[in-house]
Amino acid sequence: MKFGARIIKTGVAIALALYITLFLNLESASFAAIAALFAIQPTIYRSYQTIIEQVQSNLIGATLAIVAVQTLGNAPIVIGLVSVLIIAINIKLKIESTIPLAIVTMIVLMVNPGDDYLTFAITRFSVIMIGVFCAFLVNLAFLPPKYETRLYHKNVKNMEQISQWIRLATRNDAERKILKDDLLKINESMIKADNYYLMFKEERSYFKGSEYTKNRKLVLFRNMISTTYKALAILKSLDQHDHKIYQMPETIQRLIQDQLDHLTNYHQRILMKYIGKVRYQSPDEVVDQLEQDEKELTEYFMELYDHNQVERDQWMNVFPLIGLIIDYNHHLVHLDKLVESFHTYHTSENEVKITDAYAQDE
């Protein structure tokens, strides 16, 4: 069992909320713990955004609850109607994520209100807001995860799995059932990479120069992810049309295999280049080889059609794969230029700080 930063932050926020409410001798400390649970967030920016929205939403919930109790009472039907109204207002204000805690606030204030209702409502509302602010303080105190590092390593890991399966698939060595199971896992892992990208995008820079660098990194990482998706699309095509590919002439099978070997190696080289493990300038022979591979593959593939060496339906079945390979090639060349450009302008600033500590990712 692994404990991530958010799990630990949640526990600390709940404990802190309980300690503060008990120290202030406030009743219903459990409500502060519930509020802290709802308010904890993975990034400082989201925490800042959440506390503003939670204050707004809880004020709406508390105000409607107080007005409803004073005018209509606290019958179950009244509580239900107030819940609907709170949800509608939050949706209108586009702060849907705060609806659960706003409803909790309303229920806490309307059920068993007691004699001195105004004092009761202020106390309960204060307890809930203590929980919200405790979550915010814990998010500030705990350093957020390095989403850039997580994003990079997740992309590298995904590409390693994809390239291994591509090599097996082009050699007709892939076990179909295991490949299909792994494709599901890779898809989930790619979604996680997209989420890390969003988290990294939300991290705020506090200096103008670092903001410019951050924007360049966002462009670079977006292209890293999209290029990995191109490789994944090729793997899916190989899995879907494997029997059709193996019915093609051996020459085209060899050309596809060689082209994909060179492209996946090039892809991994680019990823290593980003963290400085290979020289920044790609050797001319690497780029020339890719251009030669693409020319040879496309020309021979067209000859198969022009000279009627294969059936038209058979040729059309493989055509999408050829298009994916060409598209993948072009995306890799573009990604390589982005990495080289990034290092050209940012090497002196030591902007790439990717570590090999990847255990915390999963």
C-alpha atoms as one frame of an Amber mdcrd trajectory, in Angstrom:
protein
   0.000   0.000   0.000   1.343   3.415  -0.990   0.521   6.728   0.671   0.505
   9.708  -1.647   0.852  13.342  -0.641  -2.876  14.000  -0.920  -3.723  11.141
   1.464  -1.308  12.480   4.057  -2.537  16.065   3.550  -6.125  14.951   4.090
  -5.249  13.277   7.378  -3.283  16.286   8.601  -6.056  18.721   7.607  -8.702
  16.679   9.434  -6.550  16.405  12.559  -5.732  20.131  12.508  -9.404  21.061
  12.116 -10.362  18.863  15.055  -7.578  20.254  17.269  -8.546  23.871  16.542
 -12.258  23.349  17.184 -11.538  21.467  20.404  -9.073  24.145  21.512 -11.714
  26.828  20.889 -14.209  24.653  22.754 -16.633  24.676  19.833 -19.329  22.049
  19.501 -19.677  19.629  16.574 -15.974  19.406  15.775 -16.795  16.572  13.379
 -18.263  19.098  10.941 -14.888  20.840  10.715 -13.288  17.507   9.830 -15.906
  16.899   7.119 -15.300  20.372   5.680 -11.530  19.786   5.626 -12.091  16.512
   3.775 -14.117  18.246   1.049 -11.731  21.204   0.728  -8.363  19.439   0.320
  -6.886  19.857  -3.185  -3.867  18.502  -5.107  -2.355  21.907  -5.990  -1.936
  25.287  -4.281  -3.770  27.042  -7.103  -6.754  24.720  -6.821  -6.714  25.176
  -3.069  -6.804  28.956  -3.468  -9.612  28.657  -6.002 -11.501  26.230  -3.788
 -11.400  28.365  -0.649 -12.902  31.324  -2.541 -15.639  29.140  -4.004 -16.261
  27.368  -0.689 -16.715  30.674   1.150 -19.209  31.825  -1.485 -21.074  28.533
  -1.569 -21.222  28.090   2.199 -22.443  31.654   2.668 -25.227  30.899   0.188
 -26.077  27.665   1.985 -25.961  29.254   5.437 -28.003  32.310   4.406 -30.746
  30.252   2.777 -30.808  27.864   5.736 -31.189  30.685   8.267 -33.891  32.435
   6.221 -35.761  29.169   5.683 -35.718  28.185   9.373 -36.851  31.661  10.464
 -39.704  31.849   7.933 -40.767  28.311   6.981 -39.333  26.128   9.732 -37.217
  23.021   9.346 -39.642  20.411   8.068 -38.083  17.768   5.782 -39.908  19.188
   2.764 -38.426  22.625   3.483 -34.923  21.164   3.764 -35.427  19.403   0.432
 -36.586  22.576  -1.293 -33.675  24.583   0.100 -31.289  21.874  -1.175 -32.713
  22.239  -4.679 -32.360  26.016  -4.486 -28.736  25.804  -3.299 -27.828  23.408
  -6.115 -29.496  25.652  -8.703 -27.683  28.775  -7.463 -24.281  27.018  -7.405
 -24.785  25.727 -10.929 -25.775  29.214 -12.066 -22.602  30.639 -10.489 -20.544
  27.775 -12.033 -19.197  26.549  -8.688 -20.643  23.039  -8.885 -17.688  21.444
  -7.106 -18.687  23.153  -3.844 -22.275  21.855  -3.842 -21.678  18.866  -1.486
 -20.204  20.997   1.314 -22.848  23.715   0.819 -25.565  21.075   1.247 -23.805
  19.742   4.354 -23.699  23.289   5.750 -27.399  23.762   5.082 -28.354  20.442
   6.697 -26.187  21.141   9.733 -27.892  24.520  10.237 -31.462  23.340   9.634
 -31.614  20.040  11.526 -32.136  20.399  15.292 -31.624  24.192  15.354 -32.207
  24.636  19.109 -33.595  27.646  20.964 -31.035  30.395  20.280 -30.935  29.714
  16.560 -28.795  32.648  15.454 -25.971  31.756  17.865 -26.334  28.104  16.897
 -26.072  28.946  13.177 -23.040  31.221  13.577 -21.218  28.591  15.666 -21.912
  25.747  13.241 -20.966  27.887  10.237 -17.726  28.933  11.960 -16.852  25.297
  12.636 -17.303  24.416   8.966 -15.207  27.361   7.791 -12.439  26.328  10.216
 -12.268  23.028   8.349 -12.097  24.811   4.979  -9.287  27.130   6.109  -7.374
  24.243   7.712  -7.368  22.440   4.373  -6.070  25.585   2.701  -3.270  26.015
   5.268  -2.225  22.379   4.916  -2.065  22.775   1.123   0.202  25.794   1.598
   2.412  24.031   4.153   2.916  20.868   2.121   5.029  21.361  -0.966   2.966
  20.281  -3.989   4.194  17.275  -6.003   6.524  17.986  -8.889   4.008  17.473
 -11.648   6.596  18.252 -14.306   8.694  15.325 -13.084   5.672  13.044 -12.839
   4.472  14.033 -16.286   7.853  13.422 -17.896   8.384  10.009 -16.285   4.826
   8.928 -16.993   5.323   9.803 -20.668   8.642   7.931 -20.773   7.087   4.876
 -19.152   4.149   4.907 -21.567   6.460   5.215 -24.561   8.649   2.346 -23.348
   5.631   0.046 -23.126   4.288   1.130 -26.503   7.639   0.722 -28.283   8.168
  -2.754 -26.785   4.781  -3.906 -28.033   5.353  -2.337 -31.454   8.584  -4.294
 -31.822   6.807  -7.511 -30.880   3.797  -6.807 -33.094   5.883  -6.043 -36.200
   7.674  -9.363 -35.731   4.462 -11.321 -35.189   5.606 -12.220 -31.665   2.921
 -10.407 -29.676   0.543 -12.445 -27.536  -2.812 -10.995 -28.560  -4.677 -11.428
 -25.278  -1.908  -9.887 -23.181  -1.504  -7.064 -25.698  -5.211  -6.215 -25.491
  -5.035  -6.171 -21.686  -1.961  -3.945 -21.804  -3.630  -1.588 -24.274  -6.330
  -0.907 -21.688  -3.674  -0.188 -19.066  -1.740   2.075 -21.442  -4.923   4.005
 -22.221  -5.486   4.570 -18.496  -1.864   5.612 -18.096  -2.205   8.114 -20.939
  -5.234   9.614 -19.197  -3.108   9.963 -16.065  -0.448  11.752 -18.147  -3.138
  14.149 -19.387  -4.163  14.798 -15.774  -0.550  15.485 -14.763  -0.340  17.938
 -17.647  -3.390  19.801 -16.346  -1.915  19.854 -12.827   1.391  21.172 -14.170
  -0.496  23.799 -16.180  -2.281  24.966 -13.029   0.950  25.452 -11.075   1.656
  29.152 -10.842   4.979  30.870 -11.539   5.831  33.895  -9.430   8.457  35.481
 -11.675   8.051  36.820 -15.189  11.026  34.892 -16.574   9.877  31.596 -15.126
   6.371  32.180 -16.527   7.846  32.432 -20.044   9.805  29.216 -19.518   6.706
  27.519 -18.124   4.711  28.407 -21.238   7.393  26.912 -23.480   7.380  23.755
 -21.378   3.605  23.491 -21.689   3.884  23.576 -25.473   6.673  21.004 -25.363
   4.874  18.610 -23.026   1.642  18.916 -24.976   3.551  17.799 -28.057   5.254
  15.014 -26.102   1.878  13.619 -25.104   0.318  14.010 -28.556   3.313  12.274
 -30.163   2.987   9.363 -27.742  -0.680   9.138 -28.727   0.488   8.817 -32.343
   2.660   5.856 -31.372  -0.251   4.341 -29.456  -2.483   4.698 -32.531   0.083
   2.715 -34.544   0.131  -0.040 -31.924  -3.671  -0.241 -31.989  -3.617  -0.433
 -35.787  -1.032  -3.235 -35.680  -3.208  -5.115 -33.216  -6.357  -4.595 -35.265
  -4.932  -5.464 -38.684  -2.092  -7.833 -37.805  -3.359 -10.756 -39.937  -3.876
  -8.408 -42.899  -0.357  -7.019 -42.593   1.189 -10.480 -42.526  -0.588 -11.325
 -45.780   1.316  -8.524 -47.505   4.628  -9.177 -49.315   7.605  -9.714 -47.025
   9.327  -6.612 -48.372   6.605  -4.255 -47.128   6.514  -6.069 -43.787  10.273
  -5.545 -43.423  10.015  -1.876 -44.408   7.270  -1.279 -41.828   9.316  -3.067
 -39.188  12.496  -1.106 -39.955  10.668   2.220 -40.115   8.950   1.683 -36.766
  12.176   0.496 -35.130  13.920   3.683 -36.221  10.986   5.900 -35.219  10.564
   4.443 -31.733  14.321   4.669 -31.131  14.227   8.278 -32.316  11.283   8.972
 -30.008  13.083   7.617 -26.961  16.202   9.559 -27.924  14.185  12.805 -27.978
  12.801  12.100 -24.502  16.313  11.494 -23.195  17.502  14.642 -24.934  15.032
  16.735 -22.956  16.748  15.851 -19.667  20.232  16.171 -21.137  21.168  12.484
 -21.350  22.038  12.791 -25.045  23.510  15.687 -26.992  21.032  18.334 -28.035
  21.781  18.360 -31.751  20.398  15.270 -33.494  22.945  13.661 -35.841  22.200
  14.369 -39.490  22.356  10.676 -40.294  19.415   9.989 -37.944  17.163  12.502
 -39.677  18.404  11.435 -43.112  17.676   7.800 -42.288  14.105   8.642 -41.279
  13.538  10.546 -44.530  15.000   7.680 -46.536  12.843   5.140 -44.669   9.684
   7.122 -45.316  10.490   7.581 -49.003  11.314   3.898 -49.484   8.210   2.744
 -47.608   5.753   5.015 -49.418   7.222   4.431 -52.877   7.190   0.652 -52.528
   3.691   0.730 -51.049   2.441   2.743 -54.013   4.138   0.343 -56.427   2.147
  -2.513 -54.928  -1.033  -0.715 -55.930   0.159   0.591 -59.300   1.393  -2.827
 -60.428  -1.517  -4.760 -58.946   0.802  -6.882 -56.823  -1.837  -7.149 -54.086
  -5.623  -7.019 -54.025  -7.145  -3.552 -53.704  -9.008  -4.443 -50.496  -5.824
  -5.862 -49.003  -3.897  -2.717 -49.964  -6.618  -0.459 -48.506  -6.528  -2.341
 -45.195  -2.861  -1.468 -44.702  -3.126   2.073 -46.083  -4.263   3.639 -42.725
  -1.205   2.157 -40.987   1.124   3.729 -43.553  -0.588   7.075 -42.985  -0.167
   6.744 -39.205   3.545   5.956 -39.615   4.080   9.041 -41.799   2.143  11.214
 -39.351   4.168   9.812 -36.419   7.397  10.580 -38.277   6.417  14.219 -38.827
   5.338  14.680 -35.208   8.685  13.316 -34.013  10.634  15.717 -36.208   8.549
  18.610 -34.873   9.026  17.461 -31.261  12.776  17.170 -31.793  12.909  20.765
 -33.051  10.920  21.948 -30.010  13.345  20.245 -27.619  16.370  21.680 -29.423
  14.804  25.136 -29.439  13.982  24.910 -25.748  17.544  23.995 -24.806  18.945
  26.671 -27.095  17.196  29.404 -25.111  17.149  27.881 -21.621  20.329  25.844
 -21.101  21.995  28.629 -19.125  19.023  28.843 -16.789  19.175  25.166 -15.822
  15.440  24.972 -16.413  15.166  21.208 -16.817  15.121  19.709 -13.346  13.763
  16.225 -13.914  14.891  13.689 -11.349  14.872   9.902 -11.503  12.774   9.692
  -8.360   9.670   8.166  -9.842   8.435   5.946  -7.038   6.003   8.583  -5.786
   4.146   8.682  -9.102   1.941   5.653  -8.721
